[in-house]
């Protein structure tokens, strides 16, 4: 019995040792497997981390219309500087700045004593020439009456007849001289050339004026008045070459002026100078603005918004997607195999935060936005979606605002 118990104890101890060995072997195998698995995961993660991540966008089609903002100058439909045609002193002025006048209405009176004296002299000269003509005509008739009796020679008759004709011509010349002075006398009264508004008055009572203007102070030569017809205003704008084809009848512009910032006016195309300034590459373009309420003033600065249809072939990409290398402007696109390829582009126009591209990209291209300088041709990349608010430029590029071209605010 005792020997059997010893055998049982020996077998139990040997079993425990064997179990311990097997357990150790299993644990060691598990640790080796786990280590290999961790190494594989780490290797995979390392390889994935080595692939650069990029955010991609797609080009957008440009808007069907393009709007540009240009400075403009507003002028009256007619604007006439009025000068004196006679020399004298200002007797009175009847209209001040801003006065509304009708055609022919008196603006000022000029006292011209020298002209008055010349006019009286011309009338006296006319009377003298008429008296001389009457005598010459009478003498010629008497000589003609004596022709039948042969009392005077034909030579004498011809001389008297010619003298009468010469004197008649002198009378006509004297009459014309009087009419000339009468016309000048009418210029003593300065009148409005048409219905309008007085925008300038440069005279005061007692000022000496002549054809040069006001001479009351040295170096102050100027016109007496300026009258402007403002029922319709002319708008002059220097339009760039790119808008040249659209400057046709039917084109309208939206106009604002500093003194009325909340009001918009509609200007209608009138004409364009068919030639560009070689210095600015712009053409002077004229528009018309209805100003029956006289809200606009001549000489106003205007902000002009022009809208015209544009070529739909252009695409818009954010400027942050461009890459500048020795080959010029390029973009990095991602192929179907998620590899980078650099494509040259042709830029037509630079916008706010974006550019218009006419060649080099298509709407289906996956364009890398904010590409890293470390990206090289053929590199494999991983596309990710940026966190909201991180990449604002990757959002849809803003399209140009359509022209309101609203009617004049009422």
C-alpha positions in Angstrom: 0.0 0.0 0.0 2.8 2.3 0.9 4.5 1.6 -2.4 1.3 2.3 -4.3 1.0 5.6 -2.6 4.5 6.5 -3.6 3.8 5.6 -7.2 0.7 7.7 -7.2 2.6 10.7 -5.8 5.3 10.3 -8.4 2.8 10.2 -11.2 0.9 13.2 -9.9 4.2 15.2 -9.6 5.2 14.2 -13.1 1.7 15.2 -14.5 2.1 18.6 -12.8 5.5 19.1 -14.4 4.2 18.1 -17.8 1.2 20.4 -17.4 3.5 23.2 -16.4 5.7 22.5 -19.5 2.7 22.5 -21.8 1.3 25.6 -20.3 4.6 27.4 -20.7 4.8 26.3 -24.3 1.3 27.5 -25.0 1.9 30.8 -23.4 5.2 31.3 -25.3 3.5 30.4 -28.6 0.7 32.9 -27.8 3.2 35.7 -27.0 5.1 35.0 -30.2 1.9 35.0 -32.3 0.7 38.3 -30.6 4.0 39.9 -31.2 3.9 38.9 -34.8 0.4 40.2 -35.1 1.3 43.5 -33.4 4.3 43.8 -35.7 2.1 43.3 -38.8 -0.4 45.9 -37.6 2.3 48.3 -36.8 3.9 47.8 -40.2 0.5 48.3 -41.9 -0.1 51.5 -39.9 3.4 52.7 -40.7 2.9 52.2 -44.4 -0.5 53.9 -44.3 0.9 56.8 -42.3 3.7 57.2 -44.9 1.0 57.8 -47.7 0.2 61.6 -47.7 -3.4 62.6 -47.3 -5.1 65.1 -49.5 -8.4 66.9 -49.8 -9.8 67.1 -53.4 -12.2 69.4 -55.1 -13.7 69.6 -58.6 -13.8 72.6 -60.9 -17.0 74.6 -61.1 -18.6 76.0 -64.3 -18.3 79.7 -64.5 -21.5 81.8 -64.2 -23.4 82.6 -67.5 -22.9 86.3 -66.9 -20.0 88.4 -65.8 -20.2 91.6 -63.8 -17.6 94.3 -63.6 -17.6 97.5 -61.6 -16.2 100.6 -63.2 -15.9 104.3 -62.3 -18.0 106.7 -64.4 -18.7 110.4 -64.8 -22.2 111.9 -65.1 -22.7 115.0 -67.3 -25.7 117.0 -68.3 -27.5 116.3 -71.6 -26.5 119.8 -72.6 -24.2 122.1 -70.6 -23.3 125.5 -72.1 -20.8 128.0 -70.7 -22.1 131.5 -71.5 -19.6 134.3 -72.4 -20.2 137.9 -73.1 -20.2 139.0 -76.7 -19.9 142.7 -75.8 -17.6 144.7 -73.5 -19.1 146.5 -70.6 -20.0 146.4 -66.9 -22.6 144.1 -65.3 -25.7 146.1 -64.7 -27.6 143.3 -62.9 -27.8 139.6 -62.7 -31.2 137.9 -62.4 -30.5 134.2 -61.7 -28.3 132.6 -59.1 -26.8 129.1 -58.6 -29.4 126.4 -58.9 -32.0 128.6 -60.5 -34.3 126.8 -62.9 -34.6 128.8 -66.2 -36.6 128.6 -69.4 -35.2 129.2 -72.9 -34.8 133.0 -73.5 -35.2 133.9 -69.8 -32.9 136.8 -68.8 -29.8 135.9 -66.8 -28.0 139.3 -66.6 -27.9 142.8 -68.2 -24.6 144.4 -69.4 -24.2 148.2 -69.5 -22.1 149.0 -72.6 -21.8 152.8 -73.2 -19.1 152.4 -75.8 -21.3 150.1 -77.8 -24.3 152.4 -77.4 -22.2 155.2 -78.9 -21.0 153.1 -81.8 -24.6 152.1 -82.5 -25.7 155.7 -82.6 -22.8 156.5 -84.9 -23.8 153.7 -87.2 -27.3 155.0 -87.4 -26.1 158.5 -88.2 -23.8 157.2 -90.9 -26.7 155.3 -92.4 -28.8 158.5 -92.5 -25.8 160.4 -94.2 -25.4 157.6 -96.8 -29.2 157.7 -97.5 -29.1 161.4 -98.1 -26.1 161.1 -100.4 -27.9 158.3 -102.3 -31.1 160.4 -102.6 -29.0 163.3 -104.2 -27.1 160.9 -106.5 -30.3 159.2 -107.6 -32.0 162.5 -108.3 -29.0 163.7 -110.3 -28.9 160.5 -112.3 -32.6 160.8 -113.2 -32.1 164.4 -114.3 -29.2 163.5 -116.5 -31.3 160.7 -118.0 -34.1 163.1 -118.7 -31.7 165.4 -120.7 -30.6 162.5 -122.9 -33.5 163.1 -125.4 -32.4 166.7 -126.0 -28.7 165.7 -126.2 -28.0 168.4 -123.6 -25.4 166.3 -121.8 -23.0 163.8 -123.1 -23.5 160.1 -122.7 -20.3 160.0 -120.7 -21.8 162.3 -118.1 -25.0 160.3 -118.0 -23.1 157.0 -117.4 -21.0 158.7 -114.7 -24.1 159.9 -112.8 -25.9 156.6 -113.1 -22.8 154.7 -111.8 -22.5 157.2 -109.0 -26.1 156.6 -108.0 -25.5 152.8 -107.9 -22.3 153.2 -105.9 -24.2 155.3 -103.4 -27.0 152.7 -103.2 -24.3 150.1 -102.3 -23.0 152.4 -99.6 -26.5 152.7 -98.2 -26.8 148.9 -98.1 -23.4 148.6 -96.3 -24.4 151.2 -93.8 -27.7 149.4 -93.2 -25.8 146.1 -92.6 -23.5 147.9 -90.2 -26.5 149.1 -88.2 -27.9 145.5 -88.2 -24.6 144.3 -86.9 -24.7 146.7 -84.0 -28.3 145.8 -83.4 -27.3 142.2 -83.0 -24.5 143.2 -80.6 -27.0 145.3 -78.7 -29.1 142.2 -78.1 -26.0 140.6 -76.5 -26.2 143.2 -73.7 -28.9 141.0 -72.4 -27.7 137.5 -71.4 -30.4 134.9 -71.8 -30.7 131.1 -71.2 -30.0 129.1 -74.4 -32.5 126.4 -73.3 -34.5 125.1 -70.4 -32.3 124.0 -67.6 -30.5 124.9 -64.3 -27.9 127.5 -63.6 -24.9 125.6 -62.3 -22.3 128.4 -62.4 -22.5 132.2 -61.9 -19.2 134.0 -62.1 -20.3 137.7 -62.2 -21.4 140.4 -59.8 -22.8 143.8 -60.4 -20.1 146.2 -61.6 -17.8 143.5 -63.0 -16.1 144.4 -66.3 -16.8 141.7 -68.9 -15.8 141.2 -72.6 -15.5 138.2 -74.9 -12.9 136.7 -72.7 -15.3 136.5 -69.7 -15.0 138.3 -66.4 -12.0 140.5 -65.9 -12.8 142.1 -62.5 -9.6 140.6 -61.0 -6.3 139.7 -62.8 -6.1 136.1 -64.0 -9.7 135.4 -63.2 -11.0 135.0 -66.8 -14.1 132.8 -66.8 -17.5 132.3 -68.3 -20.4 134.4 -67.0 -22.9 131.5 -66.4 -23.2 127.8 -67.1 -26.6 126.5 -67.9 -27.2 122.7 -67.9 -30.1 120.7 -69.3 -30.5 117.8 -66.8 -33.7 116.1 -67.8 -31.5 113.3 -69.2 -27.9 112.7 -68.1 -25.0 111.3 -70.0 -22.9 108.7 -68.3 -19.3 108.2 -69.6 -17.5 105.0 -68.7 -14.1 103.7 -69.9 -14.9 100.0 -70.6 -12.0 97.5 -71.0 -11.4 95.5 -74.2 -12.9 92.3 -72.8 -16.3 93.9 -72.8 -16.0 95.4 -76.2 -18.2 92.8 -78.0 -21.1 93.4 -75.6 -21.3 97.2 -76.1 -24.4 97.0 -78.2 -27.9 98.6 -78.1 -29.9 97.0 -75.4 -27.1 96.9 -72.9 -27.9 98.5 -69.5 -25.8 99.4 -66.5 -26.7 99.8 -62.8 -25.5 103.1 -61.5 -25.0 104.5 -57.9 -23.7 107.8 -56.8 -22.2 108.8 -53.4 -24.9 111.4 -52.6 -27.6 108.7 -53.0 -26.1 105.5 -51.8 -29.4 103.7 -51.3 -30.7 104.5 -54.8 -29.9 102.7 -58.0 -30.3 104.1 -61.5 -30.6 102.3 -64.8 -28.4 103.6 -67.6 -29.1 102.7 -71.2 -26.4 102.2 -73.8 -26.1 105.1 -76.3 -22.9 104.8 -78.2 -19.2 103.8 -77.9 -16.0 105.2 -79.4 -15.1 102.5 -81.9 -11.5 102.5 -80.8 -9.4 101.7 -77.7 -7.1 104.1 -75.9 -3.6 102.6 -76.4 -2.6 103.6 -72.9 -5.5 102.1 -71.0 -6.9 99.6 -73.5 -10.4 101.0 -72.8 -13.1 102.5 -75.0 -15.2 105.6 -74.0 -18.8 104.4 -73.7 -21.8 106.7 -73.3 -25.0 105.7 -71.5 -28.2 107.7 -70.9 -30.0 108.1 -67.5 -33.5 109.4 -67.1 -33.4 112.3 -64.7 -36.8 113.8 -64.9 -36.9 114.2 -61.1 -33.5 116.0 -61.3 -32.0 113.8 -58.6 -28.7 113.5 -60.4 -26.3 116.5 -60.7 -23.8 117.2 -63.5 -20.2 116.3 -62.6 -21.2 113.4 -60.2 -18.9 110.5 -59.7 -20.7 107.2 -60.5 -20.1 103.5 -59.7 -21.2 101.6 -62.7 -21.9 97.8 -62.7 -22.0 96.2 -66.2 -23.2 92.6 -66.7 -22.7 90.6 -69.9 -22.9 87.0 -71.0 -19.6 85.1 -71.0 -18.2 81.9 -72.5 -19.3 78.8 -70.6 -16.1 76.9 -71.4 -14.3 78.5 -68.5 -14.0 76.6 -65.2 -13.4 78.1 -61.8 -11.0 76.6 -59.2 -9.8 78.1 -55.9 -6.5 79.9 -56.1 -5.2 77.6 -53.3 -5.3 74.7 -55.6 -2.6 76.1 -57.9 1.0 75.0 -58.0 3.7 77.3 -59.4 6.8 75.5 -60.8 9.3 76.0 -63.5 6.7 74.9 -66.0 4.3 77.7 -65.0 0.9 77.4 -63.3 -0.2 73.8 -62.6 -2.7 71.8 -60.6 -2.2 68.4 -58.9 -4.9 65.9 -59.9 -5.5 62.5 -58.4 -5.8 59.6 -60.9 -8.1 56.6 -60.6 -5.1 54.7 -59.0 -4.9 57.5 -56.3 -1.6 58.8 -57.7 -0.7 62.4 -58.2 -0.3 63.9 -61.7 0.6 67.6 -62.3 -1.3 69.3 -65.2 -0.5 72.7 -66.7 -3.4 75.2 -66.8 -4.3 78.3 -68.7 -5.6 81.1 -66.6 -8.0 83.6 -68.1 -8.9 85.7 -65.1 -8.0 86.1 -61.5 -11.0 86.5 -59.2 -11.4 86.9 -55.4 -9.9 83.7 -54.0 -10.4 81.8 -57.3 -9.2 81.8 -60.9 -10.9 81.1 -64.2 -9.2 78.4 -66.2 -9.8 77.8 -69.9 -7.5 74.8 -70.5 -5.8 72.1 -68.5 -8.6 70.7 -66.2 -12.1 69.2 -66.7 -15.1 69.1 -64.4 -14.4 65.4 -63.6 -10.8 65.9 -62.4 -10.1 65.4 -58.7 -8.0 68.4 -57.9 -5.8 68.5 -54.8 -6.6 71.6 -52.7 -3.8 73.1 -50.7 -1.2 70.6 -52.1 1.9 70.1 -50.1 5.3 71.2 -51.5 6.5 67.6 -50.8 4.1 66.1 -53.4 5.9 64.6 -56.4 4.7 63.3 -59.7 3.4 59.8 -59.4 3.1 59.8 -55.6 0.4 57.7 -54.1 -2.0 59.7 -51.9 -4.9 59.0 -49.6 -8.0 61.1 -50.1 -9.7 62.4 -46.9 -12.5 64.8 -46.1 -11.3 67.8 -44.2 -13.0 68.7 -40.9 -15.8 71.3 -41.2 -14.4 74.8 -41.1 -10.8 73.7 -41.8 -10.8 74.1 -45.5 -13.2 76.8 -46.5 -11.7 77.3 -49.9 -12.6 73.7 -50.8 -16.2 74.6 -50.6 -18.0 75.6 -53.7 -16.4 78.6 -55.3 -18.6 81.7 -55.2 -20.1 82.6 -58.5 -20.2 86.2 -59.7 -23.4 88.0 -58.7 -25.9 88.4 -61.5 -26.6 91.9 -62.6 -29.6 93.4 -61.0 -30.1 95.9 -63.7 -33.1 97.2 -61.7 -35.2 100.0 -62.8 -34.6 103.4 -61.3 -35.6 103.4 -57.6 -38.9 105.1 -57.0 
